[in-house]
Each structure stands twice: as C-alpha cells, then as structure tokens.
C-alpha cells in the first residue's frame, strides 16, 4: 500500500491527504497507508501517529458513527474548532477576540435519536455505523446522559410494535423534569389498533409523553423543560440546545452581549431558551416560524411569575424579516438562526441600527457572512465565544457580541 501524509482535517472531521484523499479517524501530521477508492482511503492504517492521538474513551468508537473525534485529545479538538471559526472570519477579512472554548462534559447530551429495527429474535437499537446504514448497539455510550440509555430498550419495544422487518424507525428521546419524552418517526401508519397498543407501551414503560409522527399518543406527565423561571412544555421534536451545560454557556454569552437592554427581540426564539431568562430584566418580543413552538412559549409565560412582559409572534423570518420600523425602538436583538443563517433579516437589522446584537450560530460559514454584513454597516464584532455542545463531533456552535459604533 502507498503511504500518505495527513495535511489537515476537513469540516466533517476526516483527515485530508494530498490528492485530495479523505481518511477517517486520522489527524494532521500522521503518516498512513490506505487503498484509494475515489477520493476516499479504505483500510487505513496508522504508520506514524500524531502526538495528539489518544485512546478513544468509548469502546464503540471504531464502529459507531455517533462521534468523529474521540481519537484526538481535548486540547487538539478545542483548537481545531476555534480554527474553523477563525478561518470563516478570515475569509471575510474579519478579526475579533476569541474567548476560551467552552466544552460540555461527557455523558451530558439530553437528547438522542436512536435507530431501531426488528430482528429475528426481537429488536435492536443504537446509532448508525460510520458511513453506513448498519445499526450499532451502544450500551456503554459515553456521549449521552445516562438517563437516556433507557431509551435503547424503549426504542426496541417500539420497533417491535410499530415497524416491519424491512424498515427502521427513528426514536428521539429527550430528558425532561418528569421523565423521558419520546418521539417516533418513519414507523407504520397510525391507525386505531396501533394507537391503542402504543398507549399501552407508554403506560408500561412509564414515559412522560409518546408521540408518533408528531401525533401525541399519550402524555402521562407533562414533559417540562425549565428556562429561567418558566416551565415550558415543548411540542414533540421541538428544538432544544443539545446539553444543559452548553445552553447555560450560550445564555451567559447572550446576556453579556445585550447588557442592560430594556427592550429586546428574540429572533428564531424556539420555545424560549433565551426569551425567559432575558425576561427577568427586560421586555422581550419572541419571534418563531413554528406556531406550536410559539404557543408553548406563550403558555409558559402565562403560567410563570415575576417576569417582564413577553409578546410572541409566529412569523417566517426568511420570507418576512422584521423591518426597520419594527426594530427601531429596540435596545438589543438576539438572533439564533438555523444553519442557513439570517442574511435577509441581518440586512434589515443594519438599517435599523439596533445598538446591541447577540448572535448565536451553529454554522461558522453563514455566521461569518452575516458578520461581514454587520461590520460593513458600522457594527463592531466585540468577541466570539465558541461552545462545544457536541463533544467529539465536527459540529461547531458559537455566540458573538456586536455593537453599533455610534
């Protein structure tokens, strides 16, 4: 076999050698052998390991595709994730201060989506193998909250009831104040007999709530999430930050960025991750495209005490961004868009010259694009805080502070 030297990591965490050839589970500086297969290297063997290589903490790492970077030490992963954000900003000629990265601890993920399928002897559940549809069982997973591990058996029981031997179901399990919230997709079409059988499963397994393709089958206890001083019941499958630890780090950054603002708009608010903590000291207008999320947020506010006014609006910010006259009297904007960023909305924000902006992003590339628009319009990018909620993955999240230069 030919030898290859790994030059750098790609954005998906694979090593890249001259060619380019992509080699999974390798690190920069390593010399490897492998068999070319298109642009990929198969049967990769490490000839000269990197000083940053470590023994993976999880015994499932070699087969499971849930993590990409357990073979690298924490310092390397932290610096690599920071470098991804720096490179994205560099592409637009932007510089700023970087806070030290905040990394969530192992076994802290509060939501996981397991794949489950029937077998000859029953069922199995786990994550997909790396680059494959094969399901790998993960009884000793080091990624998810230990409370979620019960979800594996739950997923198996649901596969037996709700899928055929030729199909697989996706079972999303979330920890809540009152037990596990379980949402299933890709299962059998829901009918009367299946609904009754699923309700029995929910009762027998003691689930807080069971949903089937967004249809609530049963709710034994409210699947409450706590945001600030408010209890919220999110709709099935609603967006949540991956870890409570990461959520707290992002919230701290957002609070610092908005400062003592008295009137804030929370764009792409979801069910109120930032809305409720900010409403302890400021009036907040929450805007989200999903009507059921806004309804849950509004209900949470009405049931809470000691908060400033919260107003809500269901609105597609990609089709109808808030306009300058709607933003004119605000002291701060909090914006947490999907991976596509918020190009049209940012264009309206700069016209309104809102004094403070807290920008939360899960995509450094679209963040840098939007940051360049803000800076060109007179905003200062004060600092960036990278938050690694998705430990051992290639995923990067961040919060940033912008202020308008008067």
Buried (B, 14 or more C-beta within 10 A) or exposed (E): EEEBBBBEBEEEBBBBBEEEBBBBBBBBBBBBBBEBEEEBBEEBEBEEBBEBBBEBEBEBBEBBBBBBBBBBBBEBBBEBBBBBBBEBBEEBEBEBEBBEBBBBEBBBBBBBBBBBBBEEEEBBBBBBBBEEEEBBBBEEBBBBBEBBBBBBEBBBBBBBBBBEEEEBBBBBBBBBEBBBBBBBBBBBEBEEEBBEEBBEBBEEBEBBBBBBBEEEBBBBBBBBBEBBBBBBBBBBBBBBBBBBBBBBBBBBBBBBBBBEBEBBBBBBBBBBBBBBBBBBBBBBBBBBBBEBBBBBBBBBBEEBEEBBEBEBBBBEBBEEBBEEEBBEEBBBBBBBBBEEBBBEBBBBBBEBBBBBBBBBBBBBBBBBBBBBBBBEBEBEBBBBBBBBBBBBBBBBBBBBBBBBEE
